[in-house]
Amino acid sequence: MKLHSAKRMHNVKLHVDSEARPGWPTGHDRVPFVGEEVFCTMGTGEVTALHGKTSDGSRLLQIRLSAPGTAPFFAAASNVLVHPHPETATGPGPGPLSAGSEEWLS
């Protein structure tokens, strides 16, 4: 029986490279806000929604990549990098929670 090993992703592709953005904390250390730019394994994207917590205790983020025509996807906040100074990050800034956010989980 031949496995489809060519289609499997390697672990190195599943974890964000913290050296790509030196000094940027993970989303577990500072939860990003809706509309903020983040860096993930696929590149830069924008947080479109915050959801519940994942098994590692970080928030579940819905992210849309900056590349046109890409569908939004979900990622654990612990696996994305956020700007270290939210006041200078791109996006509208912290504000009301988006639809689908669970305020009681904060």
LUMVO-728654 format. One record per residue (C-alpha): residue in three letters; x, y, z negated. Coordinates in Angstrom, 2 decimals, m for minus. Layout:
# LUMVO-728654
+-----+---------+---------+---------+
|   r |       u |       v |       w |
+-----+---------+---------+---------+
| ALA |       X |       Y |       Z |
...
+-----+---------+---------+---------+
END
This chain:
# LUMVO-728654
+-----+---------+---------+---------+
|   r |       u |       v |       w |
+-----+---------+---------+---------+
| MET |    0.00 |    0.00 |    0.00 |
| LYS |    1.48 |    3.30 |    1.08 |
| LEU |    0.85 |    6.33 |   m1.14 |
| HIS |    0.35 |    9.82 |    0.21 |
| SER |    3.45 |   11.14 |   m1.50 |
| ALA |    4.04 |   13.72 |    1.24 |
| LYS |    0.83 |   15.49 |    0.22 |
| ARG |    1.66 |   15.67 |   m3.46 |
| MET |    2.93 |   18.90 |   m4.92 |
| HIS |    6.15 |   18.86 |   m6.86 |
| ASN |    6.14 |   20.14 |  m10.45 |
| VAL |    8.44 |   23.02 |   m9.54 |
| LYS |    5.66 |   24.39 |   m7.28 |
| LEU |    3.07 |   24.17 |  m10.05 |
| HIS |    4.81 |   26.41 |  m12.60 |
| VAL |    5.42 |   30.11 |  m12.12 |
| ASP |    9.07 |   31.14 |  m11.82 |
| SER |    9.71 |   33.59 |  m14.67 |
| GLU |   12.95 |   34.68 |  m12.98 |
| ALA |   10.94 |   36.11 |  m10.08 |
| ARG |    9.76 |   38.95 |  m12.34 |
| PRO |   12.37 |   39.46 |  m15.10 |
| GLY |   10.90 |   40.98 |  m18.23 |
| TRP |    7.31 |   40.15 |  m17.31 |
| PRO |    5.50 |   38.16 |  m20.03 |
| THR |    3.09 |   35.33 |  m19.31 |
| GLY |   m0.64 |   35.89 |  m19.40 |
| HIS |   m0.66 |   33.95 |  m22.65 |
| ASP |    1.51 |   36.61 |  m24.31 |
| ARG |   m0.55 |   39.51 |  m22.89 |
| VAL |   m3.93 |   38.73 |  m21.38 |
| PRO |   m4.36 |   40.60 |  m18.09 |
| PHE |   m7.46 |   42.67 |  m17.42 |
| VAL |   m9.86 |   42.34 |  m14.51 |
| GLY |   m8.41 |   44.17 |  m11.52 |
| GLU |   m4.81 |   43.88 |  m12.72 |
| GLU |   m2.10 |   42.58 |  m10.41 |
| VAL |   m0.45 |   39.36 |  m11.58 |
| PHE |    2.28 |   37.11 |  m10.22 |
| CYS |    1.54 |   33.39 |   m9.89 |
| THR |    3.02 |   30.37 |   m8.09 |
| MET |    1.47 |   31.50 |   m4.81 |
| GLY |    2.67 |   35.12 |   m5.06 |
| THR |    0.94 |   38.32 |   m6.15 |
| GLY |   m2.78 |   38.48 |   m6.68 |
| GLU |   m5.51 |   40.35 |   m8.50 |
| VAL |   m7.46 |   39.05 |  m11.48 |
| THR |  m11.13 |   38.97 |  m10.43 |
| ALA |  m12.59 |   37.39 |  m13.59 |
| LEU |  m11.68 |   36.16 |  m17.06 |
| HIS |  m13.24 |   32.94 |  m18.27 |
| GLY |  m12.96 |   30.65 |  m21.30 |
| LYS |   m9.84 |   29.20 |  m22.82 |
| THR |   m7.75 |   26.36 |  m21.43 |
| SER |   m6.30 |   23.41 |  m23.33 |
| ASP |   m3.10 |   25.38 |  m24.07 |
| GLY |   m5.11 |   28.23 |  m25.65 |
| SER |   m4.64 |   30.74 |  m22.83 |
| ARG |   m7.51 |   32.25 |  m20.83 |
| LEU |   m8.69 |   30.84 |  m17.52 |
| LEU |   m8.23 |   33.47 |  m14.81 |
| GLN |   m9.87 |   33.76 |  m11.42 |
| ILE |   m7.29 |   35.23 |   m9.03 |
| ARG |   m7.49 |   36.45 |   m5.45 |
| LEU |   m4.17 |   36.54 |   m3.63 |
| SER |   m3.05 |   39.76 |   m1.95 |
| ALA |   m2.90 |   38.02 |    1.45 |
| PRO |   m6.04 |   38.71 |    3.50 |
| GLY |   m8.53 |   35.90 |    3.99 |
| THR |   m7.54 |   33.88 |    0.93 |
| ALA |  m10.17 |   32.37 |   m1.33 |
| PRO |  m10.08 |   33.03 |   m5.06 |
| PHE |   m8.73 |   30.26 |   m7.27 |
| PHE |   m8.34 |   29.53 |  m10.97 |
| ALA |   m5.14 |   29.51 |  m13.03 |
| ALA |   m4.29 |   29.33 |  m16.70 |
| ALA |   m3.04 |   32.67 |  m18.00 |
| SER |    0.00 |   30.85 |  m19.38 |
| ASN |    1.03 |   30.13 |  m15.79 |
| VAL |    0.95 |   33.71 |  m14.47 |
| LEU |    3.21 |   36.68 |  m15.14 |
| VAL |    1.77 |   40.08 |  m16.04 |
| HIS |    3.27 |   43.55 |  m15.95 |
| PRO |    4.95 |   44.28 |  m19.30 |
| HIS |    3.38 |   47.76 |  m19.55 |
| PRO |   m0.34 |   47.64 |  m18.76 |
| GLU |   m0.57 |   51.45 |  m18.56 |
| THR |    1.66 |   51.40 |  m15.46 |
| ALA |    0.24 |   48.21 |  m13.92 |
| THR |   m1.89 |   48.37 |  m10.82 |
| GLY |   m5.62 |   48.12 |  m11.27 |
| PRO |   m8.33 |   50.08 |  m13.03 |
| GLY |   m7.10 |   49.27 |  m16.54 |
| PRO |   m8.79 |   47.59 |  m19.45 |
| GLY |  m12.50 |   48.13 |  m19.46 |
| PRO |  m15.75 |   46.27 |  m19.88 |
| LEU |  m15.57 |   42.52 |  m19.47 |
| SER |  m16.51 |   41.22 |  m16.05 |
| ALA |  m19.51 |   39.05 |  m15.37 |
| GLY |  m18.71 |   35.52 |  m16.41 |
| SER |  m16.37 |   36.58 |  m19.20 |
| GLU |  m16.98 |   35.17 |  m22.62 |
| GLU |  m16.39 |   38.07 |  m25.01 |
| TRP |  m16.75 |   35.80 |  m28.02 |
| LEU |  m13.73 |   33.75 |  m26.90 |
| SER |  m11.34 |   36.70 |  m27.15 |
+-----+---------+---------+---------+
END
